[in-house]
Amino acid sequence: MEDWELKAREQIRHLAARYNAFGDSGRFENVMALFAEDAVVEVVGHQTYRGHAQLRLTTFLYIGAQHINTTAVHSRRIDG
């Protein structure tokens, strides 16, 4: 494994940890800051959300004041 790949894996682990910590503690604006403005999130079997405005409406990020973190299979794809 090359050095760049180790660094990328560590950054992805750190990102996932922040996402969970922010969501679990109700800091949803911090959660949103982790996503690019033009982010695309596909919830398999549900629908695809594009951009911050649609992401804010999703039930997977906001359910009242409680964050629900499903530990189902996640696929992280970074285009660029």
Kinemage of the C-alpha trace (Angstrom):
@kinemage 1
@onewidth
@group {chain A} dominant
@subgroup {mainchain}
@vectorlist {calphas} color= white
{ca met a 1} P 0.000 0.000 0.000
{ca glu a 2} L 1.355 3.400 -0.950
{ca asp a 3} L 1.714 6.346 1.414
{ca trp a 4} L -1.047 8.367 -0.300
{ca glu a 5} L -3.495 5.499 0.169
{ca leu a 6} L -2.755 5.233 3.894
{ca lys a 7} L -3.309 8.975 4.267
{ca ala a 8} L -6.577 8.829 2.311
{ca arg a 9} L -7.876 5.943 4.414
{ca glu a 10} L -7.080 7.795 7.636
{ca gln a 11} L -8.827 10.940 6.373
{ca ile a 12} L -11.929 8.922 5.485
{ca arg a 13} L -11.963 7.288 8.941
{ca his a 14} L -11.653 10.728 10.563
{ca leu a 15} L -14.488 12.099 8.408
{ca ala a 16} L -16.797 9.208 9.336
{ca ala a 17} L -15.981 9.674 13.032
{ca arg a 18} L -16.810 13.409 12.874
{ca tyr a 19} L -20.059 12.719 11.003
{ca asn a 20} L -21.189 10.285 13.705
{ca ala a 21} L -20.050 12.459 16.622
{ca phe a 22} L -21.758 15.576 15.234
{ca gly a 23} L -24.973 13.732 14.423
{ca asp a 24} L -25.145 11.895 17.718
{ca ser a 25} L -24.744 15.159 19.618
{ca gly a 26} L -27.326 17.058 17.533
{ca arg a 27} L -24.836 19.389 15.829
{ca phe a 28} L -26.515 19.220 12.435
{ca glu a 29} L -24.933 22.341 10.981
{ca asn a 30} L -21.557 20.708 11.653
{ca val a 31} L -22.820 17.599 9.857
{ca met a 32} L -23.844 19.715 6.866
{ca ala a 33} L -20.419 21.372 6.774
{ca leu a 34} L -18.906 17.945 6.062
{ca phe a 35} L -20.736 17.802 2.726
{ca ala a 36} L -19.762 19.742 -0.388
{ca glu a 37} L -22.396 22.260 -1.537
{ca asp a 38} L -23.089 20.047 -4.551
{ca ala a 39} L -23.014 16.756 -2.643
{ca val a 40} L -25.124 13.875 -3.929
{ca val a 41} L -26.382 11.349 -1.367
{ca glu a 42} L -28.195 8.258 -2.584
{ca val a 43} L -30.310 6.444 -0.020
{ca val a 44} L -30.766 3.049 -1.629
{ca gly a 45} L -34.423 2.138 -1.948
{ca his a 46} L -35.501 5.693 -1.175
{ca gln a 47} L -34.229 8.569 -3.298
{ca thr a 48} L -31.248 10.711 -4.230
{ca tyr a 49} L -30.617 14.066 -2.547
{ca arg a 50} L -28.595 16.792 -4.268
{ca gly a 51} L -27.037 19.777 -2.525
{ca his a 52} L -27.362 21.155 0.985
{ca ala a 53} L -30.990 22.261 0.600
{ca gln a 54} L -32.202 18.736 -0.136
{ca leu a 55} L -29.858 17.142 2.394
{ca arg a 56} L -31.354 19.295 5.150
{ca leu a 57} L -34.757 17.834 4.369
{ca thr a 58} L -33.703 14.217 4.619
{ca thr a 59} L -34.856 12.082 7.468
{ca phe a 60} L -31.509 10.314 7.569
{ca leu a 61} L -29.924 13.546 8.856
{ca tyr a 62} L -32.811 15.100 10.804
{ca ile a 63} L -35.485 13.339 12.768
{ca gly a 64} L -36.754 15.914 15.190
{ca ala a 65} L -33.845 16.745 17.447
{ca gln a 66} L -32.498 13.199 17.417
{ca his a 67} L -29.922 11.811 15.032
{ca ile a 68} L -30.393 8.244 13.965
{ca asn a 69} L -27.164 6.648 12.867
{ca thr a 70} L -27.746 3.470 10.970
{ca thr a 71} L -24.694 1.301 10.873
{ca ala a 72} L -25.769 -0.411 7.687
{ca val a 73} L -23.445 -0.873 4.768
{ca his a 74} L -22.142 2.476 3.574
{ca ser a 75} L -20.434 3.040 0.277
{ca arg a 76} L -18.141 6.025 0.105
{ca arg a 77} L -17.313 7.123 -3.400
{ca ile a 78} L -15.209 10.195 -3.905
{ca asp a 79} L -15.263 11.567 -7.417
{ca gly a 80} L -12.695 14.017 -8.508
